[in-house]
Structure formats: structure tokens, C-alpha cells
Amino acid sequence: MREYILCLVAAAAVTYLLTPLARELALKWKVVAAVRDRDVHDAPTPLLGGLAMVGGLLAGLIMASKLPMMSAVFEGGSTPIALLSGVAIIVALGIVDDKWGLDAPTKLAGQVLAAGVMAFQGIAIIWLPLGGTFVLDPLTSVLFTVLIVLISINAINFVDGLDGLAAGIVLVAAGAFFGYAYLLSVEAGLDRATLATLVSVLLVGITAGFLPHNFAPARIFMGDTGSMLLRLLLAAATITLSGQMDPSALSTGAILPTLLPILLPIAVMAIPLIDLLLAVVRRTRAGRNPFAPDKQHLHHRLLEMGHSHRRAVALMYAWTGLVAGAAVAVAFVPWTYAVVGFALGLALLMWLVRRPGRRTKIERAEVRPLRDLGLTDRDSSAG
């Protein structure tokens, strides 16, 4: 555990220190998120926060490669290379999109390429819990992996609408998945140094390092460079564990040997997935493109109910933590305890949702004037 903590601290510290430099670079290149009708920020905000995250990721991986226990992750396997290959493609795609803007088909093609490169090099789902253990053929494995990555990327994108929201949700999800993967290794007597646990803890680190700069009012957005990177890493971590874990190596007691490694990735992404499904249904029933943007996502509804920006973000964190925590608890404690804990948490959150708090002085303060940035409006995605 100490080595994981060192990797987390390294990733967080480097991300935190590089974020102001990424902001200055974004200002110099005039890569900013302009204010649109569906946005909640009131002034153009620099993008490219994802560049700092890349630095934090690399710092964490380098730190891990030098540590005695963690070095085993990098020996005798191609998965770290596969991960970095996908990261390189998705970051390049994100930078181009943040600077010049890309149409949806081009972005989708880039995402497919990144996912496909990882899958062909070993980060792929190779079995499913169907009729016992159903092993996928190589082509089906790659195609299914690409589909999972695309769903992950675009589901989280739907909640990327408030300062600090997307990064915080990924932090909570990654923390839950790290807890599950690490406790699973301890409980089942498996190797504790795995790529899944390492990527999860690095995700916690880079999001923790970025969030101080991204809380409302945000001084920088992660942009598509960062948001697609986080989603790719989260998908890679879940695929590495759930797709490559040998179900026969798990006990049939407290650990759910086949279903939970598949269901946990869905649980930690439950809130983004629910928002995605509601948006598709809402827009389809209205006769609109199901992927056309609007201002009716879950976080927008919380704002309409009277919650402050920060309180709405905190509630979204709590919902994600409740679902993910309950899923992890089922694996290691009696299910009755997990159900009771979930029910109590659900009741508390429902009460909090119905009781908007007062806005703080910071949240009522006027946003920075546009001239402070010395920029003109440009249509780009926030993050």
C-alpha cells in the first residue's frame, strides 16, 4: 500500500504544479472555452488542463517503475505500452479538438483508434460471465472492448458541465475501483501489484491534483484533452481487471467471482450512465438528435432546484460515491449490511437534494471580467 501512496502523491503533486503552466500555455495559444447558452460559467476559461494530467500520469508511472513491488507491472508484458499508446492518441486528439474543434464523426474515429490500439496490444475483455465463463474470440474481444471504451468516454462526457464535476466523479469512481481491486487481491491472495490498481490510484492522484484549480470558480478547464484522457484511463483500469481476472482464482464466499468484476465498472459510472440514458430518451421523445446538447442534465436540474454550484457538485459526488461504495461493500461484507447502508445513504441524499442551501459569498461573487483574460469568445467544450 505504501508504494501505491507514493505513486498517488507523485501524480497529484506533478499535476498540481503543472496546471498553472498549462493555463498559461492555453492563454498564449488562445485555447479557451467560450460561454454558450447551455454553459454555467460566465467568462471564457482556459482549456488544456489535460496536459498537466498527462504529466502527472507519466510521473506516477515513472515512480512506479522504480519501486521494488510495482516494477513487476512493467516486466514481461505489453499492457503498459498498450496503455501509453492509447493515451498518446487520445491526448493528441484532445489537443486538436480543444484548439480547432472537431466534428463528432472525427472524434469518434479517434476514440475508436485509441481503444482499438489498446485492445490489440492486450488491454481487452477476454471473457464474460455467460453460462459460466464464456471466452471471447480475438475479434469479438477487440470489438467488445472498443464498445465499452466508447460508452465510458461518452457517458462521463454528459456530466462534464459544472466546475470540478467530471474530475471529482472520476476521482470517486477511481477510488472505489482501487479499493475493490486492492481488497480483492488481499482477500483472494492474488498479486497486489497490477496495472488495474496502479492506473486507478494514479487517476485518484491526477484528479486530486487538478481539482484545486478546477473548483468553482474554475481558473482552468481540463478540456477534451483531459476529459477523454480520464475516461480512457478509467475504462482501461476496469477492462484490465474485469476482462483479464481469472474467475477460477476467486473464492465463492464473500467475493462474487464472476458477476462483480463486470458489474462494478457499471456501478462506478452509474450516475453518468443514467444521465446519458435520460438525455437520449428526453431528446428522442422531443424529436431531436439524441446527442444534441441541452441544459437539462442532472446537474442542471439541481441548479434549477436552488442548489449552489458547489453544492450541486458535492451532491453529484455523493451520489456516485453511494452507488460505487455499495457495490464495493457487497463484495466484502454481508449483503444485508450493504443494503442497509445504501438505504440510509439514499434517504440522506434524497433529503439533501430537497433542501437547497444558501449560496456563499464566493458563489455570489461576480465572475472575472473578460478583459482579465484578454481573449475573445471561442466555441469550445468546457471540462
C-alpha positions in Angstrom: 0.0 0.0 0.0 2.9 2.4 0.7 4.1 2.2 -2.8 0.6 3.0 -4.2 0.5 6.0 -1.9 3.9 7.2 -3.2 2.6 6.9 -6.8 -0.6 8.8 -5.9 1.3 11.6 -4.2 3.7 11.9 -7.1 0.9 12.1 -9.7 -1.0 14.6 -7.6 1.9 16.9 -6.9 3.1 17.0 -10.5 -0.4 17.6 -11.8 -0.9 20.4 -9.3 2.3 22.1 -10.2 1.9 21.8 -13.9 -1.7 23.0 -14.1 -0.7 26.8 -13.8 1.8 26.2 -16.6 -0.9 24.6 -18.7 -3.2 27.6 -18.1 -0.5 30.0 -19.3 0.0 27.9 -22.4 -3.7 27.9 -23.1 -3.9 31.7 -22.7 -0.9 32.1 -25.0 -2.4 29.9 -27.7 -5.9 31.4 -27.0 -7.4 27.9 -26.3 -10.4 28.8 -24.2 -13.9 27.6 -23.6 -16.3 30.3 -24.7 -19.6 30.9 -23.0 -22.6 29.1 -24.6 -26.3 29.0 -23.8 -26.0 25.6 -22.0 -22.9 26.5 -20.0 -22.9 27.7 -16.4 -19.6 29.6 -16.5 -19.8 33.3 -17.3 -16.4 34.0 -18.8 -14.1 32.4 -21.3 -11.9 30.0 -19.4 -8.6 28.5 -20.5 -8.5 24.8 -21.5 -5.6 22.3 -21.8 -5.7 21.3 -18.2 -5.3 17.7 -19.5 -1.7 18.5 -20.4 -0.9 18.8 -16.7 -2.8 15.5 -16.1 -0.6 13.8 -18.7 2.5 15.0 -16.8 1.0 13.6 -13.5 0.3 10.3 -15.2 3.8 9.9 -16.5 5.3 11.0 -13.2 3.3 8.3 -11.4 4.2 5.6 -13.9 7.9 6.5 -13.7 7.7 6.4 -9.9 6.0 3.0 -10.0 8.7 1.6 -12.4 11.4 2.5 -9.8 9.7 0.9 -6.8 10.5 -2.7 -6.0 7.0 -4.1 -5.8 5.4 -2.0 -8.5 8.2 -2.7 -11.0 6.6 -6.1 -11.6 3.8 -4.4 -13.5 6.3 -3.4 -16.2 8.1 -6.7 -16.6 7.2 -9.3 -19.1 4.1 -7.7 -20.5 2.9 -5.2 -23.2 0.0 -3.7 -21.3 1.9 -0.6 -20.1 2.9 0.1 -23.7 -0.7 -0.5 -24.8 -1.9 2.0 -22.2 0.6 4.6 -23.3 -0.2 4.1 -27.0 -3.9 4.7 -26.3 -3.1 7.7 -24.1 -0.9 9.3 -26.9 -3.6 9.0 -29.4 -6.4 10.3 -27.2 -4.3 13.3 -25.9 -3.3 14.3 -29.5 -7.0 14.1 -30.5 -8.0 16.2 -27.5 -5.4 18.9 -28.1 -6.6 19.3 -31.7 -10.2 19.4 -30.6 -9.5 22.0 -27.9 -7.6 24.2 -30.3 -9.6 24.0 -33.5 -12.7 21.9 -32.8 -13.5 18.6 -34.4 -16.8 17.2 -35.7 -18.4 14.3 -33.9 -17.5 11.6 -36.5 -13.8 12.6 -36.4 -13.7 12.5 -32.6 -15.5 9.1 -32.7 -13.0 7.8 -35.2 -10.1 8.9 -33.0 -11.7 7.3 -29.9 -12.1 4.0 -31.8 -8.5 4.1 -32.9 -7.2 4.7 -29.3 -9.4 1.9 -28.0 -8.5 -0.4 -30.8 -4.8 0.1 -30.4 -5.1 -0.8 -26.7 -7.2 -3.8 -27.3 -4.9 -5.2 -30.0 -2.0 -4.9 -27.6 -3.6 -6.7 -24.7 -6.0 -4.3 -22.8 -9.1 -6.2 -23.8 -12.0 -8.1 -22.2 -11.4 -11.8 -22.9 -14.2 -13.4 -21.0 -17.8 -12.8 -19.9 -19.9 -14.5 -17.2 -22.3 -16.1 -19.6 -23.1 -19.8 -18.8 -20.2 -20.0 -16.5 -17.1 -18.5 -18.2 -17.6 -17.6 -21.8 -14.2 -16.9 -23.5 -14.4 -14.4 -26.4 -12.6 -15.0 -29.7 -9.9 -12.4 -30.5 -12.0 -10.3 -32.9 -15.1 -10.2 -30.6 -12.8 -9.3 -27.7 -11.4 -6.3 -29.5 -14.9 -5.1 -30.8 -16.5 -5.5 -27.3 -13.6 -3.7 -25.7 -13.9 -0.8 -28.1 -17.6 -0.6 -27.4 -17.0 -0.4 -23.7 -14.4 2.3 -24.0 -16.7 4.4 -26.3 -19.6 4.1 -23.8 -17.3 5.1 -20.9 -15.9 8.1 -22.8 -19.3 9.5 -23.9 -21.2 8.7 -20.7 -18.9 10.7 -18.4 -18.9 13.5 -21.1 -22.6 14.0 -20.3 -21.9 15.2 -16.7 -19.0 17.4 -17.7 -20.9 20.6 -17.2 -20.0 22.1 -13.8 -16.7 23.3 -12.4 -15.0 20.3 -10.8 -17.8 17.9 -11.6 -16.2 15.5 -14.1 -12.8 15.3 -12.4 -14.5 14.7 -9.0 -16.7 11.9 -10.3 -13.7 10.2 -11.9 -11.8 10.6 -8.6 -14.7 8.9 -6.6 -15.1 6.2 -9.2 -11.3 5.5 -9.4 -11.1 5.5 -5.6 -13.9 2.9 -5.4 -12.3 0.8 -8.1 -8.9 0.9 -6.5 -10.4 -0.2 -3.2 -12.1 -3.1 -4.8 -9.1 -4.2 -6.8 -6.7 -3.9 -3.9 -9.0 -5.7 -1.4 -9.7 -8.3 -4.0 -6.0 -9.1 -4.3 -5.7 -9.3 -0.5 -8.8 -11.4 0.0 -8.0 -13.9 -2.8 -4.3 -14.0 -2.2 -3.5 -12.6 -5.7 -0.6 -10.3 -6.8 -1.2 -6.9 -5.3 0.8 -5.1 -8.0 -1.4 -4.9 -11.0 -2.0 -2.4 -13.8 -5.6 -2.0 -12.8 -4.8 -0.9 -9.3 -1.9 1.3 -10.4 -4.0 3.1 -13.1 -6.8 3.5 -10.6 -4.6 5.1 -7.9 -2.9 7.4 -10.5 -6.4 8.5 -11.6 -7.1 9.5 -8.0 -3.8 11.4 -7.9 -4.1 13.4 -11.1 -7.7 14.3 -10.4 -6.9 15.3 -6.8 -4.0 17.5 -8.1 -6.2 19.1 -10.7 -9.3 19.8 -8.7 -7.9 22.7 -6.6 -7.6 24.7 -9.9 -10.9 23.5 -11.2 -13.4 24.1 -8.3 -15.9 26.9 -8.9 -15.0 29.4 -10.0 -12.6 27.4 -12.2 -9.4 29.0 -13.3 -8.9 26.3 -15.9 -10.8 23.5 -17.6 -9.4 20.1 -18.4 -10.8 20.4 -22.0 -11.3 17.3 -24.2 -7.6 16.7 -23.7 -8.1 15.9 -20.1 -11.7 14.6 -20.1 -11.0 12.0 -22.8 -7.8 11.0 -21.0 -9.6 10.4 -17.7 -12.3 8.4 -19.3 -9.8 6.3 -21.3 -7.8 5.6 -18.2 -10.9 4.6 -16.1 -12.0 2.3 -18.9 -8.6 0.8 -19.2 -8.4 0.1 -15.4 -11.8 -1.6 -15.4 -11.1 -3.6 -18.5 -7.7 -4.7 -17.2 -9.3 -6.1 -14.1 -12.7 -7.3 -15.2 -11.6 -8.6 -18.6 -8.4 -10.3 -17.5 -9.1 -11.5 -14.0 -9.2 -15.3 -13.9 -12.7 -16.1 -12.3 -11.5 -19.6 -11.2 -8.9 -17.9 -9.0 -11.5 -16.2 -6.8 -13.3 -17.8 -3.9 -17.1 -18.3 -4.0 -17.6 -16.8 -0.5 -17.7 -13.1 0.1 -16.3 -12.4 -3.3 -18.7 -12.6 -6.2 -16.3 -14.4 -8.6 -17.9 -13.7 -12.0 -20.5 -11.0 -11.8 -19.0 -8.3 -9.7 -15.8 -7.6 -11.8 -18.2 -6.9 -14.6 -20.9 -5.0 -12.7 -18.5 -2.8 -10.7 -17.4 -0.7 -13.7 -21.1 -0.1 -14.4 -21.8 0.8 -10.7 -19.0 3.4 -10.5 -20.3 5.0 -13.7 -24.0 4.7 -12.7 -24.7 8.4 -12.5 -23.1 9.3 -15.9 -24.9 6.3 -17.5 -28.3 7.3 -16.0 -27.8 10.8 -17.2 -26.9 9.6 -20.7 -29.9 7.3 -20.9 -32.3 10.1 -19.7 -30.8 12.5 -22.2 -31.3 10.1 -25.1 -34.9 9.3 -24.1 -35.7 13.0 -23.5 -34.3 14.2 -26.8 -35.7 11.3 -28.8 -39.2 11.9 -27.5 -38.9 15.5 -28.4 -38.0 14.6 -32.0 -34.4 15.9 -31.6 -31.0 14.4 -32.2 -30.3 12.2 -29.1 -26.8 13.7 -28.9 -27.8 17.3 -29.4 -26.7 19.4 -26.4 -29.2 20.8 -24.0 -29.4 22.2 -20.4 -31.5 19.5 -18.8 -28.8 17.2 -17.3 -29.0 16.1 -13.7 -26.6 18.8 -12.6 -28.6 21.5 -14.4 -31.8 20.3 -12.6 -30.0 20.6 -9.2 -29.2 24.2 -10.1 -32.8 24.8 -11.1 -33.9 23.5 -7.7 -31.9 26.2 -6.0 -28.7 24.4 -5.1 -25.5 26.4 -5.4 -22.8 25.4 -7.9 -20.6 23.8 -5.3 -23.4 22.1 -3.5 -24.7 20.6 -6.8 -21.2 19.3 -7.5 -21.0 17.8 -4.0 -24.3 16.1 -4.3 -23.2 14.5 -7.6 -20.0 13.3 -5.9 -22.1 11.8 -3.1 -24.5 10.0 -5.5 -21.5 8.5 -7.3 -19.8 7.5 -4.0 -23.0 5.9 -2.6 -23.6 3.7 -5.6 -19.9 2.8 -6.0 -19.4 2.3 -2.3 -22.4 0.0 -2.1 -21.1 -2.1 -5.0 -17.7 -2.5 -3.3 -19.3 -3.3 0.0 -21.3 -6.1 -1.4 -18.0 -7.9 -2.3 -16.6 -7.8 1.2 -19.4 -7.6 3.8 -22.7 -9.4 4.2 -25.1 -8.1 1.6 -27.7 -7.1 4.3 -25.2 -4.6 5.7 -24.5 -3.2 2.3 -28.2 -2.9 1.5 -28.9 -1.2 4.9 -26.0 1.2 4.4 -27.2 2.0 0.8 -30.8 2.7 2.0 -29.6 5.0 4.8 -27.3 6.9 2.4 -30.1 7.1 -0.2 -32.5 8.6 2.4 -30.0 11.1 3.5 -29.2 12.2 -0.1 -32.8 12.5 -1.0 -33.3 14.8 2.0 -30.3 16.9 1.0 -31.5 17.2 -2.6 -34.8 18.6 -1.4 -33.2 21.1 0.8 -31.1 23.6 -1.2 -28.6 25.5 0.9 -27.7 29.2 0.8 -25.2 30.4 -1.6 -21.8 31.5 -0.2 -20.2 34.9 -0.8 -17.8 33.2 -3.1 -20.6 31.7 -5.2 -22.4 35.1 -5.3 -19.4 37.0 -6.3 -19.1 38.3 -9.8 -17.0 36.3 -12.2 -13.8 37.7 -13.6 -14.4 40.2 -16.4 -13.5 39.1 -19.9 -10.7 41.7 -20.2 -8.8 39.9 -17.4 -8.2 37.1 -19.8 -7.5 39.3 -22.8 -9.4 36.9 -25.0 -12.3 36.8 -27.4 -15.1 34.2 -27.4 -14.5 30.9 -29.0 -16.8 27.9 -29.1 -15.2 25.0 -27.4 -16.1 22.4 -24.8 -15.7 23.0 -21.1 -14.4 20.4 -18.8 
